[in-house]
Amino acid sequence: MSRDHDDVIDRVTWRAVVIWSIAVLAYAIAVLARSSLSATGVEAALRFETSASALSMFAVLQLAVYAGMQIPAGIFLDRYGARIAITLGCALIAGGQVAMAFASSVPEAVGARILVGGGDSFVFISVIRLVPAWFPPRAVPLTTQLTGMFGQLGQLGSLVPFVALLEARGWPTAFVTAGSLAALIAALVAIVVRDGRARVVVDLPEEPEPAPAERDVAAVRPPTMLETWRDPGTRAGFWAHFVAPFPAYAFVLLWGSVYMTRAEGLSSDASLGVLNFYVVACLVMGPLLGVLAGRFPRRRLVLVLTVVGAQVLAWVLVLAWPGATPVPALLVLATTMGAAGPGSLVGFDYARETNPLRTLGLSTGMVNTGGFISTLTTMLLVGVALDLLGEGTPDLITDRGFTLAWLTLVPLWALGVTMLVRADGRLRRARAAA
């Protein structure tokens, strides 16, 4: 295994903090755009007069585009840099939000969400790519977690000011405002963000000394897509990102508000309170897991499995509760789900350990695909399950129906845990043989 070493960056500078902060702001805007449909789930269903499965397709297609674009976006990032990639992503998000403002039919709304998903695909991996280019290695795990933590402010923005604006001024005004904000951030990124100051040194494997021409080619040839995917760190990172976040993302991006208000009988204010509590939990868990991941880099598997196990226990508590689930139990669930996103970010630490800096965009994109494949699968399965149970519209949803629909989480948990344990084992063996 080889990786790039930075012998220049040995401290955190104010310039690095400013560039990173602007990039994180762009990520927060992307999260706001990604989650704006969930915050208006019932209103969207009524506006477009659609069923549960059709509503889920809005988010599923958006995330499918996001996941499908991760590898092309990673290649684009490695070639053109983070500044251009983030600027392009925010511009596409702005167009999608404005299109959503004036959408009057399901096809138009789906097209708008696909545009948002396409733009979203460029932003996060670009911010993650900036971290090792501007921060010393010892600060990278914590800074990665802080990136995810502050990005959740976009989730909070969709739940509070965005919903308030929608209720006060209507659907078009809310989405046009969100689109305008994304366009403003795109301009700010183009002006302020720079791609990095690190001097990359390639650490080649120990082999017989090649001829000069061969050495030059070997030094500049980046790994192919297949080589990057076969890298043990990439695979372990993919499965860590696959298994940790999908219940939480499916809950907060689409089904949480509908589940709490329709199946559990909570008021809109109470359901927003639970979702806000989730955001607070993310803000707390991010730095904690960042510190642990930095101090115990060989305990990543334990960290991820602990995050998954806590979620499983909380879901058992909520789904097994007789009758309507009380708010405190839902807050326990929100707390465990608050660790889901930070837990998934450990996957990037896996990939960063074994992949060279010059192709970190591609490997990051591959890892980031994992969680969104599992998330969009869950979103779709829950909607289909509700339709099959005859509860495909908000007025027909029951606690029993949603309980059965949430059981679609189980096979994805089983697959993710099994594959992560196997991939982590391969990485340990490769590390020992190096």
LUMDREN-83067 format. One record per residue (C-alpha): x, y, z; residue number from 0. Coordinates in nm, 2 decimals, decimal comma, always signed. Layout:
residues N
X:Y:Z:NUM $
...
END
This chain:
residues 434
+0,00:+0,00:+0,00:0 $
+0,13:+0,34:-0,09:1 $
+0,01:+0,69:-0,01:2 $
+0,12:+1,05:-0,04:3 $
+0,30:+1,22:+0,24:4 $
+0,29:+1,59:+0,31:5 $
+0,62:+1,73:+0,45:6 $
+0,50:+2,09:+0,43:7 $
+0,18:+2,12:+0,63:8 $
+0,27:+2,10:+1,00:9 $
+0,02:+2,35:+1,15:10 $
-0,32:+2,49:+1,10:11 $
-0,32:+2,84:+0,94:12 $
-0,59:+3,10:+0,93:13 $
-0,60:+3,08:+0,56:14 $
-0,67:+2,71:+0,58:15 $
-0,95:+2,78:+0,83:16 $
-1,11:+3,04:+0,61:17 $
-1,10:+2,83:+0,29:18 $
-1,24:+2,53:+0,48:19 $
-1,51:+2,74:+0,64:20 $
-1,64:+2,86:+0,31:21 $
-1,63:+2,51:+0,17:22 $
-1,82:+2,38:+0,47:23 $
-2,08:+2,66:+0,42:24 $
-2,13:+2,53:+0,06:25 $
-2,18:+2,18:+0,21:26 $
-2,44:+2,31:+0,45:27 $
-2,63:+2,46:+0,16:28 $
-2,61:+2,13:-0,02:29 $
-2,75:+1,95:+0,29:30 $
-3,03:+2,21:+0,31:31 $
-3,12:+2,14:-0,05:32 $
-3,10:+1,76:+0,00:33 $
-3,33:+1,77:+0,30:34 $
-3,57:+2,04:+0,20:35 $
-3,82:+1,79:+0,06:36 $
-3,83:+1,59:+0,38:37 $
-3,90:+1,90:+0,58:38 $
-4,21:+1,95:+0,36:39 $
-4,30:+1,59:+0,32:40 $
-4,67:+1,61:+0,38:41 $
-4,70:+1,94:+0,20:42 $
-4,52:+1,79:-0,10:43 $
-4,75:+1,49:-0,11:44 $
-5,06:+1,72:-0,10:45 $
-4,91:+1,97:-0,35:46 $
-4,84:+1,71:-0,61:47 $
-5,13:+1,48:-0,52:48 $
-4,91:+1,18:-0,51:49 $
-4,88:+0,84:-0,32:50 $
-4,62:+0,74:-0,07:51 $
-4,42:+0,54:-0,33:52 $
-4,43:+0,82:-0,58:53 $
-4,32:+1,07:-0,31:54 $
-4,03:+0,84:-0,22:55 $
-3,93:+0,84:-0,59:56 $
-3,85:+1,22:-0,56:57 $
-3,59:+1,15:-0,30:58 $
-3,48:+0,81:-0,44:59 $
-3,40:+0,96:-0,78:60 $
-3,23:+1,25:-0,63:61 $
-3,00:+1,02:-0,42:62 $
-2,96:+0,78:-0,71:63 $
-2,82:+1,06:-0,92:64 $
-2,61:+1,16:-0,62:65 $
-2,47:+0,81:-0,57:66 $
-2,43:+0,74:-0,95:67 $
-2,24:+1,07:-0,99:68 $
-1,99:+1,00:-0,71:69 $
-1,73:+0,83:-0,93:70 $
-1,76:+1,08:-1,22:71 $
-1,76:+1,37:-0,97:72 $
-1,45:+1,22:-0,81:73 $
-1,27:+1,20:-1,14:74 $
-1,37:+1,55:-1,22:75 $
-1,25:+1,66:-0,87:76 $
-0,91:+1,50:-0,92:77 $
-0,87:+1,67:-1,26:78 $
-1,01:+2,02:-1,20:79 $
-0,98:+2,07:-0,83:80 $
-1,22:+2,14:-0,54:81 $
-1,29:+2,51:-0,62:82 $
-1,43:+2,44:-0,96:83 $
-1,62:+2,13:-0,84:84 $
-1,79:+2,30:-0,55:85 $
-1,88:+2,60:-0,76:86 $
-2,04:+2,38:-1,03:87 $
-2,22:+2,18:-0,76:88 $
-2,37:+2,49:-0,59:89 $
-2,48:+2,63:-0,93:90 $
-2,66:+2,31:-1,02:91 $
-2,83:+2,30:-0,67:92 $
-2,94:+2,66:-0,73:93 $
-3,10:+2,57:-1,06:94 $
-3,27:+2,27:-0,90:95 $
-3,42:+2,46:-0,61:96 $
-3,56:+2,73:-0,84:97 $
-3,70:+2,47:-1,07:98 $
-3,87:+2,30:-0,77:99 $
-4,02:+2,64:-0,68:100 $
-4,22:+2,64:-1,00:101 $
-4,28:+2,27:-1,05:102 $
-4,65:+2,20:-1,09:103 $
-4,64:+1,82:-1,17:104 $
-4,46:+1,51:-1,05:105 $
-4,23:+1,49:-1,36:106 $
-4,12:+1,85:-1,31:107 $
-4,06:+1,80:-0,94:108 $
-3,85:+1,48:-1,01:109 $
-3,65:+1,67:-1,27:110 $
-3,58:+1,95:-1,02:111 $
-3,47:+1,70:-0,75:112 $
-3,24:+1,52:-1,00:113 $
-3,07:+1,85:-1,07:114 $
-3,02:+1,91:-0,70:115 $
-2,88:+1,56:-0,66:116 $
-2,64:+1,61:-0,95:117 $
-2,51:+1,93:-0,79:118 $
-2,50:+1,78:-0,44:119 $
-2,27:+1,50:-0,57:120 $
-1,98:+1,74:-0,63:121 $
-1,98:+1,93:-0,30:122 $
-1,92:+1,70:+0,00:123 $
-1,64:+1,49:-0,16:124 $
-1,47:+1,81:-0,27:125 $
-1,48:+1,95:+0,09:126 $
-1,34:+1,62:+0,22:127 $
-1,06:+1,64:-0,05:128 $
-0,96:+1,99:+0,07:129 $
-0,90:+1,88:+0,43:130 $
-0,57:+1,68:+0,38:131 $
-0,46:+1,94:+0,13:132 $
-0,48:+2,22:+0,39:133 $
-0,45:+2,06:+0,74:134 $
-0,17:+1,86:+0,90:135 $
-0,23:+1,48:+0,92:136 $
-0,29:+1,48:+1,29:137 $
-0,58:+1,72:+1,25:138 $
-0,75:+1,55:+0,95:139 $
-0,98:+1,30:+1,13:140 $
-1,13:+1,56:+1,37:141 $
-1,16:+1,82:+1,08:142 $
-1,34:+1,56:+0,87:143 $
-1,59:+1,51:+1,16:144 $
-1,63:+1,88:+1,21:145 $
-1,70:+1,91:+0,83:146 $
-1,99:+1,67:+0,88:147 $
-2,10:+1,83:+1,20:148 $
-2,12:+2,19:+1,06:149 $
-2,28:+2,05:+0,74:150 $
-2,57:+1,94:+0,96:151 $
-2,65:+2,31:+1,01:152 $
-2,81:+2,28:+0,66:153 $
-3,04:+2,02:+0,80:154 $
-3,13:+2,25:+1,08:155 $
-3,19:+2,53:+0,82:156 $
-3,43:+2,31:+0,63:157 $
-3,62:+2,23:+0,95:158 $
-3,65:+2,58:+1,10:159 $
-3,61:+2,89:+0,88:160 $
-3,70:+2,71:+0,55:161 $
-4,02:+2,56:+0,69:162 $
-4,10:+2,89:+0,85:163 $
-4,05:+3,08:+0,53:164 $
-4,26:+2,82:+0,34:165 $
-4,55:+2,86:+0,59:166 $
-4,53:+3,24:+0,58:167 $
-4,46:+3,31:+0,22:168 $
-4,55:+2,99:+0,03:169 $
-4,38:+2,72:-0,17:170 $
-4,23:+2,93:-0,46:171 $
-4,08:+3,19:-0,24:172 $
-3,92:+2,94:-0,01:173 $
-3,75:+2,74:-0,29:174 $
-3,65:+3,05:-0,49:175 $
-3,48:+3,19:-0,17:176 $
-3,30:+2,86:-0,11:177 $
-3,18:+2,86:-0,48:178 $
-3,06:+3,22:-0,46:179 $
-2,86:+3,14:-0,15:180 $
-2,69:+2,85:-0,33:181 $
-2,60:+3,07:-0,62:182 $
-2,45:+3,33:-0,38:183 $
-2,24:+3,06:-0,21:184 $
-2,12:+2,94:-0,55:185 $
-1,99:+3,29:-0,63:186 $
-1,82:+3,30:-0,28:187 $
-1,65:+2,97:-0,33:188 $
-1,52:+3,07:-0,67:189 $
-1,36:+3,38:-0,52:190 $
-1,22:+3,25:-0,19:191 $
-1,15:+2,87:-0,21:192 $
-0,82:+2,74:-0,34:193 $
-0,73:+2,38:-0,40:194 $
-0,43:+2,33:-0,17:195 $
-0,08:+2,42:-0,08:196 $
+0,06:+2,07:-0,01:197 $
+0,36:+1,94:-0,20:198 $
+0,28:+1,58:-0,29:199 $
+0,56:+1,32:-0,25:200 $
+0,48:+0,98:-0,39:201 $
+0,60:+0,69:-0,18:202 $
+0,65:+0,40:-0,43:203 $
+0,64:+0,04:-0,32:204 $
+0,98:-0,13:-0,27:205 $
+1,06:-0,29:-0,60:206 $
+1,37:-0,33:-0,82:207 $
+1,49:+0,00:-0,94:208 $
+1,31:+0,07:-1,28:209 $
+1,46:+0,24:-1,58:210 $
+1,43:+0,62:-1,57:211 $
+1,15:+0,63:-1,83:212 $
+0,96:+0,36:-1,64:213 $
+1,01:+0,54:-1,31:214 $
+0,87:+0,86:-1,45:215 $
+0,56:+0,69:-1,58:216 $
+0,51:+0,50:-1,25:217 $
+0,54:+0,83:-1,06:218 $
+0,27:+1,01:-1,25:219 $
+0,03:+0,73:-1,35:220 $
-0,27:+0,74:-1,11:221 $
-0,43:+0,42:-1,01:222 $
-0,71:+0,31:-1,24:223 $
-1,07:+0,29:-1,12:224 $
-1,05:-0,08:-1,07:225 $
-0,72:-0,05:-0,88:226 $
-0,88:+0,21:-0,66:227 $
-1,18:+0,00:-0,59:228 $
-0,96:-0,31:-0,51:229 $
-0,77:-0,11:-0,26:230 $
-0,85:-0,26:+0,08:231 $
-0,90:+0,09:+0,24:232 $
-1,15:+0,19:-0,03:233 $
-1,35:-0,13:+0,03:234 $
-1,35:-0,10:+0,40:235 $
-1,45:+0,26:+0,38:236 $
-1,73:+0,18:+0,14:237 $
-1,89:-0,07:+0,37:238 $
-1,84:+0,15:+0,67:239 $
-2,02:+0,43:+0,49:240 $
-2,29:+0,18:+0,37:241 $
-2,39:+0,04:+0,71:242 $
-2,37:+0,33:+0,95:243 $
-2,60:+0,60:+0,82:244 $
-2,89:+0,47:+0,61:245 $
-3,16:+0,44:+0,88:246 $
-3,10:+0,80:+0,99:247 $
-3,07:+0,94:+0,64:248 $
-3,39:+0,77:+0,53:249 $
-3,56:+0,90:+0,84:250 $
-3,45:+1,26:+0,82:251 $
-3,45:+1,30:+0,44:252 $
-3,79:+1,16:+0,37:253 $
-3,99:+0,94:+0,61:254 $
-3,93:+1,08:+0,96:255 $
-4,18:+1,36:+0,95:256 $
-4,45:+1,15:+0,79:257 $
-4,39:+0,86:+1,03:258 $
-4,41:+1,08:+1,34:259 $
-4,71:+1,29:+1,24:260 $
-4,92:+1,02:+1,07:261 $
-4,82:+0,69:+1,24:262 $
-4,73:+0,81:+1,58:263 $
-4,98:+1,10:+1,61:264 $
-4,72:+1,37:+1,70:265 $
-4,79:+1,73:+1,61:266 $
-4,59:+1,90:+1,35:267 $
-4,40:+2,10:+1,62:268 $
-4,32:+1,79:+1,81:269 $
-4,19:+1,60:+1,51:270 $
-3,97:+1,90:+1,41:271 $
-3,85:+1,90:+1,77:272 $
-3,73:+1,54:+1,74:273 $
-3,56:+1,62:+1,40:274 $
-3,39:+1,92:+1,56:275 $
-3,28:+1,70:+1,85:276 $
-3,12:+1,47:+1,59:277 $
-2,92:+1,76:+1,45:278 $
-2,80:+1,85:+1,79:279 $
-2,70:+1,49:+1,85:280 $
-2,50:+1,51:+1,52:281 $
-2,32:+1,82:+1,65:282 $
-2,22:+1,64:+1,97:283 $
-2,13:+1,30:+1,83:284 $
-1,92:+1,44:+1,54:285 $
-1,63:+1,58:+1,75:286 $
-1,65:+1,29:+1,99:287 $
-1,61:+1,03:+1,71:288 $
-1,35:+1,25:+1,54:289 $
-1,13:+1,25:+1,86:290 $
-1,17:+0,87:+1,90:291 $
-1,09:+0,80:+1,54:292 $
-0,78:+1,01:+1,56:293 $
-0,66:+0,86:+1,88:294 $
-0,75:+0,50:+1,80:295 $
-0,70:+0,46:+1,42:296 $
-0,69:+0,08:+1,45:297 $
-1,03:+0,07:+1,63:298 $
-1,23:+0,20:+1,34:299 $
-1,43:-0,12:+1,31:300 $
-1,53:-0,11:+1,68:301 $
-1,64:+0,25:+1,64:302 $
-1,86:+0,18:+1,34:303 $
-2,01:-0,14:+1,48:304 $
-2,09:+0,05:+1,81:305 $
-2,27:+0,32:+1,61:306 $
-2,47:+0,05:+1,42:307 $
-2,55:-0,15:+1,74:308 $
-2,68:+0,15:+1,92:309 $
-2,92:+0,23:+1,63:310 $
-3,04:-0,13:+1,62:311 $
-3,13:-0,12:+1,99:312 $
-3,31:+0,21:+1,96:313 $
-3,51:+0,10:+1,66:314 $
-3,61:-0,22:+1,86:315 $
-3,73:+0,01:+2,14:316 $
-3,94:+0,23:+1,92:317 $
-4,09:-0,04:+1,70:318 $
-4,17:-0,28:+1,98:319 $
-4,34:-0,01:+2,19:320 $
-4,71:-0,09:+2,24:321 $
-4,93:+0,18:+2,10:322 $
-4,80:+0,52:+2,01:323 $
-4,43:+0,57:+2,08:324 $
-4,37:+0,84:+2,34:325 $
-4,15:+1,14:+2,26:326 $
-3,87:+1,04:+2,50:327 $
-3,83:+0,71:+2,31:328 $
-3,81:+0,89:+1,98:329 $
-3,55:+1,12:+2,13:330 $
-3,34:+0,81:+2,22:331 $
-3,37:+0,71:+1,86:332 $
-3,27:+1,05:+1,74:333 $
-2,97:+1,04:+1,97:334 $
-2,84:+0,71:+1,83:335 $
-2,91:+0,83:+1,47:336 $
-2,71:+1,14:+1,55:337 $
-2,40:+0,92:+1,56:338 $
-2,49:+0,77:+1,22:339 $
-2,35:+1,04:+1,00:340 $
-2,03:+1,09:+1,20:341 $
-1,99:+0,71:+1,21:342 $
-2,01:+0,69:+0,83:343 $
-1,73:+0,95:+0,80:344 $
-1,49:+0,70:+0,95:345 $
-1,51:+0,54:+0,61:346 $
-1,31:+0,83:+0,47:347 $
-1,03:+0,77:+0,72:348 $
-1,01:+0,41:+0,59:349 $
-0,97:+0,53:+0,23:350 $
-0,73:+0,81:+0,32:351 $
-0,49:+0,57:+0,48:352 $
-0,42:+0,36:+0,17:353 $
-0,50:+0,59:-0,13:354 $
-0,27:+0,85:-0,28:355 $
-0,36:+1,22:-0,24:356 $
-0,37:+1,27:-0,62:357 $
-0,66:+1,02:-0,65:358 $
-0,83:+1,09:-0,32:359 $
-1,13:+1,24:-0,50:360 $
-1,20:+0,92:-0,68:361 $
-1,16:+0,70:-0,37:362 $
-1,37:+0,94:-0,16:363 $
-1,64:+0,93:-0,42:364 $
-1,64:+0,55:-0,41:365 $
-1,67:+0,55:-0,03:366 $
-1,94:+0,81:-0,03:367 $
-2,15:+0,60:-0,27:368 $
-2,19:+0,33:-0,01:369 $
-2,42:+0,52:+0,23:370 $
-2,64:+0,66:-0,04:371 $
-2,69:+0,33:-0,21:372 $
-2,82:+0,19:+0,12:373 $
-3,02:+0,51:+0,19:374 $
-3,20:+0,53:-0,14:375 $
-3,27:+0,15:-0,12:376 $
-3,43:+0,20:+0,22:377 $
-3,63:+0,50:+0,10:378 $
-3,77:+0,31:-0,19:379 $
-3,84:-0,01:+0,01:380 $
-4,03:+0,18:+0,28:381 $
-4,25:+0,35:+0,02:382 $
-4,32:+0,03:-0,17:383 $
-4,40:-0,15:+0,16:384 $
-4,65:+0,11:+0,26:385 $
-4,82:+0,08:-0,08:386 $
-4,83:-0,30:-0,06:387 $
-4,99:-0,26:+0,28:388 $
-5,26:-0,03:+0,14:389 $
-5,12:+0,27:+0,32:390 $
-4,98:+0,46:+0,03:391 $
-5,12:+0,80:+0,11:392 $
-5,07:+1,01:+0,43:393 $
-5,43:+0,98:+0,54:394 $
-5,41:+0,60:+0,54:395 $
-5,08:+0,55:+0,72:396 $
-5,09:+0,35:+1,05:397 $
-4,84:+0,26:+1,32:398 $
-4,86:-0,11:+1,23:399 $
-4,80:-0,04:+0,86:400 $
-4,50:+0,18:+0,92:401 $
-4,36:-0,07:+1,18:402 $
-4,37:-0,34:+0,91:403 $
-4,22:-0,10:+0,65:404 $
-3,93:-0,01:+0,88:405 $
-3,84:-0,38:+0,90:406 $
-3,68:-0,34:+0,56:407 $
-3,38:-0,20:+0,75:408 $
-3,29:-0,55:+0,88:409 $
-3,14:-0,71:+0,56:410 $
-2,94:-0,40:+0,48:411 $
-2,79:-0,41:+0,83:412 $
-2,70:-0,77:+0,80:413 $
-2,53:-0,72:+0,46:414 $
-2,34:-0,41:+0,57:415 $
-2,21:-0,56:+0,89:416 $
-2,10:-0,88:+0,72:417 $
-1,92:-0,71:+0,44:418 $
-1,75:-0,45:+0,67:419 $
-1,61:-0,71:+0,90:420 $
-1,47:-0,90:+0,60:421 $
-1,32:-0,58:+0,44:422 $
-1,17:-0,47:+0,76:423 $
-1,00:-0,81:+0,80:424 $
-0,85:-0,78:+0,45:425 $
-0,72:-0,44:+0,53:426 $
-0,56:-0,57:+0,85:427 $
-0,39:-0,85:+0,66:428 $
-0,27:-0,61:+0,39:429 $
-0,14:-0,38:+0,65:430 $
+0,05:-0,66:+0,83:431 $
+0,20:-0,78:+0,50:432 $
+0,32:-0,43:+0,40:433 $
END
